[in-house]
Amino acid sequence: MTYYYKLGNIPHKRHTQFHQTDGSLYHEELMGTLGFSGIQSLLYHLHPPTQIQKILWESKVDTSYEELGPLRHRHLRTVTLAAEGDAIATRVPLIANADICISVALPTVPMQYWYRFAHGDEVIFIHNGCGLLESQYGIIRYRPGDYLVIPTGVVWRILPDQGVEQRMVVVEASGHIKPPQRYLNKYGQFLEHAPYCERDIRPPSKLITHDEEGEFEVRVKARGGISRYLYKHHPLDVVGWDGHLWPFAFNIEDFEPITGRIHQPPPVHQTFDGPGFVLCSFVPRMFDYHPLGIPAPYNHSNVDSDELIYYVEGKFMSRKGIERGSITVHPSGIPHGPHPGMYEESIGKERTEELAVMIDTFRPLRLTTNAIALEDKNYAYSWLG
C-alpha cells in the first residue's frame, strides 16, 4: 500500500538487536518489492521463517485453453458453478493471459493450510460471504463488496464464516497491483479528486502472535506448480511489523463515482492499476445531466484491450440477458456497445443501481476449457434484436 502502518511491537531502529524475554533475538524479515527499491515492510518473528522441516510437491498447475476459433463476444454464466472445497481448491480458472488469470471460487470450508502466490499480487473480490483473511500481518474481517488486495509473498488463508454462502472473483497478477498513479501526489498521498482515499483502506486490524509447535503447512504457487512446505513452528509467529507493504481491504461501496454532463468513459471508474491491465468499479451513481445526454455508453472498439465485466448486482443499463454472476468478454478487434433498445431507453433516466467489476487487459485474453462449459453460445448474436 502507499502509506506507513504498524502493528505490534518493533524496536526503535531497524536492523538492530531486538530481544525476546528469554534474551534471544527476534528474527527480522524484510518483505519488499523491486529488489529493495520498492515498498517494503519489516516483520519480527519468534522463530526464523527459514526453518523448513520437509518439502513436498503438490501438483503442476495445468490450465487448458480452448482451441483458437473466430473472434466473438462471450457470455459466461458462472451461477452454474458448484460450491465445494476451500478458497484455493475451489478456484476455477476461466480467463487468462500472460499478465493475469481470473477465476471464480465458491469455498465451503476453511483452509487447513496457508498459501502464498510467488509471482505477483492477488485481488479477491468478495461477491457473497464474510469471514477472516488471516496472514502474518494480522487479520482482516471481510464482507460482501470487499476487494482483498494481497501482495506477493504474503502468507495467508481464508476462514469463511460457518454456514454463510461464499462467492469470490480472484485476480492473479504477474506483478504488482496499486492505486492509479493519477490518484496520488508525488508523496504517495491520495489527491482530493481521487474517488477513494486512505480512510477507505482497511489494514489488518489485529495482530495475533502464535507460538505453537506441530506440523504447519504452507503452499506456494510458483513456476507453474504448487510446492508444499512443512514447518515445526506456526508460520504466523510475528510479534510486530511496520512499513508500506501489507494486505488490505477496500469495499466497492466506498468508491465515489465520477459523473458529468455527458457520458463519462471507463477510466473514471478505474480502481486499481496492474501489470498489463486495469480494474474498474461500476457503482450506483447519477446519470449524465446534459439536457440532451444519453446515459447508455456509445458503441466503441477497444482497439488496444479486451474488456471483461463481472456483474455483481442490479440491472446493467446497457445489457439484456445478464444475470448475477455473469461474465462478459468483449475482445479487441470488433466493436461492442449497448444492446438493441438500451441506448434509447436510457434517455431521461436519472440514475443507475448497477454494481459490476470490469477488467481491461492490454494483451488478448483466452478462455479456459472450464469457461467453455459455462458459455451462452447465442450471446454473440444478441445485438440483432
Secondary structure, 3 states (H helix, E strand, C coil): CCCCEEEECCCCCCCCCCECCCCCECEEEEEECCCCCCCEEEEEECCCCCCEEEEEEEEECCCCECCCCCCCCEEEEHHHCCCCCCCCCCCEEEEECCCEEEEEECCCCCCCCEEEECCCCEEEEEEECCEEEEECCEEEEECCCEEEEECCCCCEEEEECCCCCCEEEEEEECCCCECCHHHECCCCCECCCCCCCHHHCECCCECCCCCCEEEEEEEEEECCEEEEEEEEECCCCEEEEEECCCCEEEEHHHCCCCCCCCCCCHHHHEEEEECCEEEEEECCEECCCCCCCCCCCCCECCCCCEEEEEEEECCCCCCCCCCCCEEEEECCCCCECCCCCHHHHCCCCCEECCEEEEEEECCCCEEEHHHHCCECCCHHHHHHC
